Amino acid sequence: MAPMRCPTLEDNRVRLSPLDLSNYKHLFDIAKQENLIQYSPNTINTPEALKIVVQKALDDYYHNTVIPFIIYDKQAQAYAGSSRYMNIDSYNSVIEIGFTWIGREFQGTGLNKHMKFLMLQYAFETLKFDKVQLKTDERNLQSRKAIEKIGAVYEGTIRKNTLMPDGYKRNTCYYGILAEEWPAIKETVFTGFF
């Protein structure tokens, strides 16, 4: 089976393009920021570690479980980080938005909201998924607030389900948005984005 197409999603603020081994080097300086993804089970703070993560994403892309993006902030005219669709479950019509990380200089600027709008819109309106899922470490309050701000509903916490690089077993908070909830979220949370 051929992999799902990896689109370019963009608006006046951000461009999400396919992440691959030809462009991931634009992210070296951002990926090495200290504690940037401290709540992730992955490591990206060296060029070698980042390449391993990108290669794994590309392998998963060819198995139709991931669609990885590199993020370009049009306002700053700079690459800002990465995000992806992941854990794609076409049979159950569920897709996850995750492994999102952007450099500290891009955080709190509205960039993440633009990215999430484009990804939600594409997941619901083009790919026609029934549900978009998001998850984060229970300790990551910044991420949890950001997820809640885009209208996702807290669905529960799975205890000690993810091993972290330091040996800690994290609790993971799950959130979801259903296709029938998307029109109201689009009209309220994302007013002026379309």
N, C-alpha and C positions, 0 to 999 in steps of 0.2 A: 504494500500500500504506500502510495506517495505521501510525503508529509503535507500537512495543512500549509497553505500559503502564509508566509509571514508578511503582513502588509506594512506599509508606512502610514502611520496615523499622525495627523498634524492639525493644528489650529494656528491662530496668530501668535501664540506664546511658545508652543513646544512642538518638536518633531520626534516621534518615536519611530526609529528605523530598525531593520533587522540587525541584531548583534551577531557578529561573526569574528573569525580570526583575523580578518583584514582591518577591523576598526576598533577592536577592544583595547588597543594600546592607548587610545585617547583617554582611557579611564585610569591609567596608572597613577597619576598624581592624586586623584580623588580617592581611589581605593586604598591608598596608604595612610589616609587620615586616621589618627588614633581613635580606636573604639567606634568607628563608623558603623560597623555591623556587629557590635558586641553581643546582641541578642540573637544572632543567627548561628545555625550549626555549621556554617561555612566560614572559610578564611579567604580573604582576598587582598591582604595587605602587602603582598610581594607580587612582582610580575609573574612568577611561576605559579603562585596560588591562584591568581586571577585567571591565568590561562587554563588551569585545570577546571575551574568553575565554568568558564565559557565553553570549553570542550565538552564537558558533561551536558551543558544546556543544548549544545548542537547535536550531541548524540541522542538526547531525549526528543529534540525537535524531529529528528528523522524517525522516531517511534511514535510521533503524534501525541506526545504528552506535555510538550513545552513549546511556547513561541516566545523567544527572547528578544528584547529590545535594548537599544542604546538610546539614551535620552539626550536631546540637544535643546538647550534653552535659547530660544531665538532672541529674547530680550537681552540676555547677557552675552549672546553670541559665543557660547561655550558648551562643550559636552558636560553634562551634569551628573550622570550615573546610569543606572540600569533598572529595568523592571521586566516582568514576564507574565505571560499566562502559563500556568503550570497545573499539574495533576489534572489534565484535561480528560474528562470522562464523557465521551460522546454518547455512549449507551444510556447513561443516566442524565444526560444533558446538564452537566455541572462542570464549570470551569473555575479555576482559582486565579486570582491576581496576587502575585507575591514576589518574594525576593527583590523588593524595591529598595534601592538605596541611592541617595543623592548626596552630593557633597554638602558640607555644613553651610557654605556660602549660598546655597540654593534653598535651604530649608527655611520655612516661614515666609517665602516670597510668593506663594500661590502656585508655584510650578507643579507641586504634587496634585493639587486639585484639578488642574488642566489635564495632567496625565491620566488621572483616574476617570475623569469624564470621558476622554477619548476611548479608554480601554473598556469602560462599562458600556458605552454606546455601541462599540463594535461587537462586544460579546452578546448583547441583547438584540440589537437591531440588524446586524449583518450575519453573525454566526447563529443567532436564534437559540442561544442557550436558555434553559429554564431558571438557572441559578448561577450567581457569581459568589464565590466563597473567598474570604480573606481570613488570615490567621496571624497571630503574633505571640511572642513570649509574654506571659502574664506580667512580667516585671517591666515591660516596655510601655510605660504609660503614654509617652509621646506618640507612639504608633497606634495605640488603642484609641486615643482621642482623635487622631487623624481619621481612622477608620469609621468611628462613630459620627464624625462631622460630615461624611459623605452619605449618611443615611443607612449604613449597614446595621443590621440587628444582631446583637450579641446572642449567640446560640448555646454557649456553654464553654467550659474549660475541661480539657483532657489533661489529666494529671500525669506528670513524669513520663511524657511520651517521646521526648526528643533529647538525645544525647548531645551536649555542647562540647566544643573543643577542649574546655578545661575539665571535663569529666562530670559537670553538673547535669542533672536530668531536669529539663525545664517543664513547666506546665504551659500548655498552649491554649490561648483563647481563640475561639472560632466565631466568625461573624458571617452573615449572608445577606444577599439582596436577591429577591425573587423577581422574575420577569414581570409579574403583575404589579410589583412595587415600583418598577423602574420609571414609568411615566410620571408619577407624582414626585419622585426624587429628582428626576430630570427638570421638572418645572419649578421646584422649590430650591433644592440645594444648588443646582447648576443654572439658575436664571442668568440669562445673558451669555451663556457659553455656546449657543447654537443659533 
